[in-house]
Amino acid sequence: MPKGESYSKVKNTVKKHNLHTICTSGNCPNIGDCWNRGTATFMILGEICTRSCKFCGVKTGKPLPVDWDEPNRIAESVKLMQVKHCVITSVDRDDLEDGGAEFWAKTIKRIKEENPETTIETLIPDFDGVEKDIKKVIEAKPEVISHNLETVERLTPQIRSRAKYRRSLQVIKQIAESGITAKSGIMLGLGETEQEILQTMDDLLSVGCNVMTIGQYLAPTVDHLPVAEYVTPEKFEEYKNIGLKKGFQFVESSPLVRSSYKAENHVCSH
Ligand code: SF4
């Protein structure tokens, strides 16, 4: 069971400011480790997602109206927690005309205003591939923008609802072309082959992705997709070395790696 002074401080700050984290909403196995290091990944735009991906533990349904004070509370919490590198993600908001892009921009702006020394990483949805919406996040200038492919191309239709592999690559391309560090991640253990993993690496590199994360898929509940395979730590290490050799600036690859795990290491130099 996670505990400790820092853990309690993060927990209390999140609760007091009525915020959500993907750490709890996604049943992340690293919560004790991350929260004790004083880091957490805030999840904005509520805790109900309009999509229902087969791997994800976040609730699905009709989201509540947007809470425009949330960016202020996030900014204040980042300050209280003295976060040096702040990671933000969101649920998908296909119910909003801009997918929540304006809200994303406001959140980044408020964090920067209150915490000028803090670097920001945003793990964004695909915004249905709408370039002007993605541009709003880019123009708010976080240091890193991450968009996960989640899995290899063949398995994407079974695993992600609505999102498409090629469209996600296009999102990553737009991020990379803006000059901001582009990051992406996949989960292993969903039935992908080694050849498909290597192809995914090549696809990411071809659109300018600098940072890749690779972790083991764990089924959040029995109603989610079952784990097809537990990949050995040695194999994860092998993928890390292959990825670095292929040209990624950083590759985090081990069973417990999540997109936001030790994200503070991924602020690239250009
Ligand atoms: S890996 Fe990410 S989601 Fe998991 S506890 Fe750490 S910050 Fe939260």
Residues whose N, C-alpha, C, O or C-beta is under 5 A from the ligand:
A	BS01	SF4	I22 C23 C28 N30 I31 C34 T39 A40 T41 R258 S260 Y261
